[in-house]
Amino acid sequence: MNKVEETVAAMAKPVAEAQGCELWDVEYVREAGQWFLRVYIDKEGGVSIDDCEAVSRALDPLLDEADPIETSYNFEVSSAGLQRELKRPSDFQRFLGSFVAVKLYRAEDGAKEFTGYLRGYEDGAVTVETKGGEQRTFEKDRVASVHLRLE
């Protein structure tokens, strides 16, 4: 996380918890010439539009007051989604056994994406078991991203 994301995460976590949600992630990115500040939340049973609105309404004035971003930006609060990216060790532990897609920086065996069941995560290395029963471990420096996938 960069400094803006860390600052906003520290502000957003108690706000999300007060609304009965969990802070999943914060991203501050430039897309199509505009800056976006996105706060992703999660909740047992799923996140509703009302949850997103409640977190947004509570967090927006705090962001205005603290002013952690000097330029203009678009602010969004969203569900982490069913196909969320796993980033932290706790994410991988929580979703052990789940079906995932591992995207690599460079192709291996003719593919840049491998799907399978998450079987392990250690020091950034991701182990998946393919539907054919093969286990593959991808070292941290080879992995671009890991997302949950629907089977």
DAJOKA-V26285 format. One record per helix or strand of 3 or more residues. SS is the DSSP state (@ for helix, = for strand). FROM is the first residue (numbers start at 1). TO is the last residue. If there is no record, write none. Layout:
SS&FROM&TO ; SS&FROM&TO
//
This chain:
@&3&18 ; =&22&31 ; =&34&42 ; @&49&66 ; =&74&79 ; @&89&94 ; =&99&108 ; =&111&122 ; =&125&129 ; =&135&138 ; @&140&142 ; =&143&148
//
